Amino acid sequence: MSDEIKRTGRKLIYKGAILSVYKDYIEFPNGGTAEWDFIQHDGAAAVVPVMEDGRILMVQQYRNALDRKTLEIPAGKLDTSDESGLECSRRELEEETGYRSEKLEWLLTLRTTVAFCNEKIEIYVAKDLIPASQKLDEGEYVEVKAYTIDELKEMIFTGRIEDSKTVAALLAYESKYLK
């Protein structure tokens, strides 16, 4: 008997615009079996845009899954399988905030929900912001506002900001750049 858990099959249940849902068939070392859900995601990138005065640009937008607006760092899915996280974060920065930057630095990579989804988000910090023009996707409505890190931490610890990539990115940014 093997000591490894192995997937013995995978069946596509649903294919959407940003994800695919599968039923995986799993075999355990003791001979038992299970069916697990798996969500395949093509990946995304996000950016912490830091203004000259230290405030961070945030976007507020409606999120259907929560049926409400959320406050987040700018982010978006990779447009193609070969688009880098750096390219995506640079594009999303300009599209969502109306700023661009030639100075982006990798901050961290995170996996949002490892129990059932392979989504990977690369997060960058953008400094030396240059005014450009917002280029929102069709059906995308965002409000842009700048906040201090203390204001953002207060919103995290009072439950106003719950988005995992945003929480991780802001706390990592503070730890790496402001301590």
C-alpha positions as CSV (number, residue, x, y, z in Angstrom):
1,M,0.0,0.0,0.0
2,S,1.3,3.4,-1.0
3,D,1.7,6.2,1.6
4,E,0.5,8.8,-0.9
5,I,-2.8,10.4,-1.6
6,K,-3.5,10.4,-5.4
7,R,-6.0,11.8,-7.8
8,T,-7.4,9.0,-9.9
9,G,-9.6,11.2,-12.1
10,R,-10.9,14.7,-12.8
11,K,-14.2,15.7,-14.4
12,L,-15.1,19.1,-15.7
13,I,-18.4,20.3,-14.2
14,Y,-18.5,23.9,-15.3
15,K,-16.3,26.2,-17.4
16,G,-16.7,30.0,-16.9
17,A,-15.0,33.2,-18.0
18,I,-12.5,33.2,-15.1
19,L,-12.6,29.7,-13.6
20,S,-13.3,26.1,-14.2
21,V,-14.9,23.8,-11.7
22,Y,-14.0,20.1,-11.5
23,K,-14.9,17.0,-9.5
24,D,-11.7,15.2,-8.5
25,Y,-11.7,11.6,-7.5
26,I,-9.2,10.8,-4.7
27,E,-7.7,7.6,-3.4
28,F,-6.2,7.4,0.1
29,P,-3.3,5.1,1.3
30,N,-5.8,3.0,3.3
31,G,-7.8,2.3,0.1
32,G,-10.6,4.7,0.9
33,T,-11.8,7.1,-1.8
34,A,-13.4,10.6,-1.8
35,E,-14.7,13.2,-4.3
36,W,-13.3,16.7,-3.9
37,D,-14.2,19.9,-5.6
38,F,-11.4,21.7,-7.4
39,I,-11.6,25.2,-8.9
40,Q,-9.0,26.1,-11.6
41,H,-8.1,29.8,-11.9
42,D,-5.7,31.2,-14.4
43,G,-4.1,33.6,-12.0
44,A,-4.1,37.3,-11.1
45,A,-2.0,40.1,-10.0
46,A,-2.4,43.1,-7.6
47,V,-0.6,46.2,-6.7
48,V,-0.1,48.5,-3.7
49,P,0.0,52.0,-5.2
50,V,1.9,54.3,-2.9
51,M,1.6,58.1,-3.5
52,E,4.5,60.5,-2.9
53,D,2.9,61.5,0.5
54,G,2.8,57.8,1.6
55,R,-1.0,57.3,1.2
56,I,-2.1,54.2,-0.7
57,L,-4.6,54.3,-3.5
58,M,-7.5,51.9,-3.0
59,V,-10.4,51.0,-5.2
60,Q,-14.0,50.6,-4.1
61,Q,-16.1,48.4,-6.3
62,Y,-19.2,46.2,-6.2
63,R,-18.5,42.5,-5.7
64,N,-21.4,40.2,-6.8
65,A,-20.3,37.3,-4.5
66,L,-20.8,39.5,-1.4
67,D,-23.6,41.6,-2.9
68,R,-21.9,44.8,-1.7
69,K,-19.0,47.2,-2.4
70,T,-15.6,46.3,-1.1
71,L,-12.4,48.3,-0.6
72,E,-9.4,46.7,-2.2
73,I,-6.0,47.2,-3.7
74,P,-6.2,47.3,-7.6
75,A,-6.1,43.8,-9.0
76,G,-7.2,41.8,-12.0
77,K,-6.8,38.4,-13.7
78,L,-4.0,37.7,-16.1
79,D,-5.2,38.4,-19.6
80,T,-3.3,35.5,-21.2
81,S,-1.5,32.4,-19.8
82,D,1.9,33.9,-20.6
83,E,1.2,37.4,-19.1
84,S,3.5,38.0,-16.1
85,G,2.2,39.2,-12.8
86,L,4.4,42.3,-13.2
87,E,2.7,43.1,-16.6
88,C,-0.7,42.5,-15.2
89,S,-0.2,44.6,-12.1
90,R,1.2,47.4,-14.2
91,R,-1.9,47.2,-16.5
92,E,-4.4,47.0,-13.7
93,L,-2.8,50.0,-11.9
94,E,-3.4,52.2,-14.8
95,E,-6.8,50.7,-15.8
96,E,-8.3,51.0,-12.3
97,T,-6.6,54.1,-10.7
98,G,-5.6,56.3,-13.7
99,Y,-1.9,56.2,-12.6
100,R,1.1,54.3,-13.9
101,S,4.5,53.5,-12.6
102,E,7.8,52.4,-13.9
103,K,8.9,51.5,-10.4
104,L,7.1,48.2,-9.4
105,E,8.7,45.8,-6.9
106,W,7.5,42.3,-6.0
107,L,6.0,42.2,-2.5
108,L,4.6,38.7,-2.2
109,T,2.7,35.8,-3.9
110,L,-0.3,34.3,-2.2
111,R,-2.7,31.4,-2.8
112,T,-6.2,32.6,-1.9
113,T,-8.0,29.3,-0.9
114,V,-5.7,26.3,-1.0
115,A,-8.3,23.8,0.1
116,F,-10.2,23.9,-3.2
117,C,-8.7,26.5,-5.6
118,N,-5.3,27.0,-7.3
119,E,-5.6,30.8,-7.7
120,K,-2.3,32.5,-7.4
121,I,-1.9,36.3,-7.0
122,E,1.4,38.1,-7.4
123,I,1.4,41.4,-5.5
124,Y,3.7,44.3,-6.3
125,V,4.3,47.8,-4.8
126,A,4.2,50.7,-7.2
127,K,6.0,54.0,-6.3
128,D,6.7,57.2,-8.2
129,L,3.1,57.2,-9.6
130,I,2.6,59.1,-12.8
131,P,-0.9,60.5,-13.6
132,A,-2.4,58.8,-16.6
133,S,-6.0,58.0,-17.5
134,Q,-8.3,55.4,-16.0
135,K,-9.2,52.7,-18.6
136,L,-11.9,50.6,-16.9
137,D,-13.2,47.4,-18.5
138,E,-16.8,47.4,-19.7
139,G,-19.0,46.7,-16.7
140,E,-16.3,47.8,-14.3
141,Y,-17.2,50.7,-11.9
142,V,-14.6,51.7,-9.4
143,E,-14.1,54.7,-7.1
144,V,-10.5,55.6,-6.3
145,K,-9.4,57.1,-3.0
146,A,-6.1,57.5,-1.1
147,Y,-5.7,56.4,2.6
148,T,-2.9,56.3,5.1
149,I,-1.7,52.9,6.3
150,D,-3.1,53.6,9.7
151,E,-6.5,54.3,8.3
152,L,-6.3,51.1,6.3
153,K,-5.2,49.0,9.3
154,E,-8.1,50.4,11.3
155,M,-10.4,49.3,8.5
156,I,-8.8,45.8,8.5
157,F,-9.1,45.3,12.3
158,T,-12.7,46.6,12.4
159,G,-13.8,44.3,9.6
160,R,-14.4,46.9,6.9
161,I,-11.6,45.4,4.7
162,E,-12.0,41.7,4.5
163,D,-10.5,40.9,1.1
164,S,-7.6,38.5,1.7
165,K,-5.2,39.8,-1.0
166,T,-5.7,43.4,0.3
167,V,-5.3,42.4,4.0
168,A,-2.1,40.4,3.2
169,A,-0.7,43.0,0.9
170,L,-1.2,46.0,3.2
171,L,0.2,44.3,6.3
172,A,3.2,42.9,4.3
173,Y,3.8,46.4,2.8
174,E,3.8,47.9,6.3
175,S,6.1,45.2,7.6
176,K,8.6,45.5,4.7
177,Y,8.6,49.2,4.0
178,L,7.5,51.1,7.2
179,K,9.1,49.3,10.1
